[in-house]
Every structure is written in C-alpha cells, then in structure tokens.
Amino acid sequence: MSRPVVVGKTSMVTVACARYSVPMTYVGRMLRSECFVERIEIFDGPTRVAVHQRRYERGATVLDLAH
C-alpha cells in the first residue's frame, strides 16, 4: 500500500499510527510510504530514503540513529 506522508519538524513520518524517522534533509517535504507486512519503506520519488521494521503498536516510535 502506497501513501503520501509529510515529514514533521522532528524528522518523523506517521504511517499506520506509528512514527518512523527519516533523514533531517527531508523535514517539511512530502514523501511516499510503502507498507509491507514486515517493513515500511519511505521514498522521495524513486529514491528510497528510509526503511524500518514495521511496528503495529499504536503510538510506537522507530528511530534510525544514522538519520
């Protein structure tokens, strides 16, 4: 499932009630999320900018400290 997401000022996007980090350079931008059973991928056009293990808990926060 593909959905547009907006990167908040804390460099996070919300996908299916969980928050996932993306690189700071994307703050304020509209990106696209791809949801799979085990992972979430975030894209800027054709370029994948983040991938995370999917969390199903409401309000969960997933950080990649490399971002």
N, C-alpha and C positions, 0 to 999 in steps of 0.2 A: 504494500500500500504506500503510495507516494502522497505527501502533503507538504504545503509550504510552511515554513517556520521562520519566525523573526528572532534574531539574536539579541538578547537583552543586554543591558549595560554591564551585567556581571559575566558576560561571555557564555551565557547558557541559553539553550533552547528547550522548550517544553514539548514533549512528544508523548501522547497517551498517558498523561498525568504524572510523568516522571521528568526530571530535568537532567540534561546532558551538556557537557562542556564542549566548546569549540574554540579554536584559536582566537585570541583577542583582536586580530586584524579584521574579524567579521562582525564586530559589535555594530548594531543598528542595521545590519543587512538582512535581506530576505533570502533564505536558503531553502533547500528542499530536503525533506527527510524520507528515507526508505525504511520501512519497518519489516523485519523478518522475525520469525519465532525466537531466535537466539541472539539477534543483534539489531542495532539501529545504525544506519549509515546516514551521514549528513553531507550534502553536495552543494557546491557553488557551480551551477551549470553542470558540465560533465565531470568536474573535478571533485573527487571525494576529499573532504576536509577533516572528517572525524568518523570514527567507528567505535562503538561501545557495545558491551554485553547488555542485552535488553533487561530492564527491570520492570516487574509488574506491580510493585508496591506503590500505592498512591502516595505522591509526595517524595519519592526516592530521588536522591541526587547522585549522579555519576560523574566523577571528575577524572580527567586525564591530566596529571600534573605537567606533562610535556606541553600543554597548551598554555 
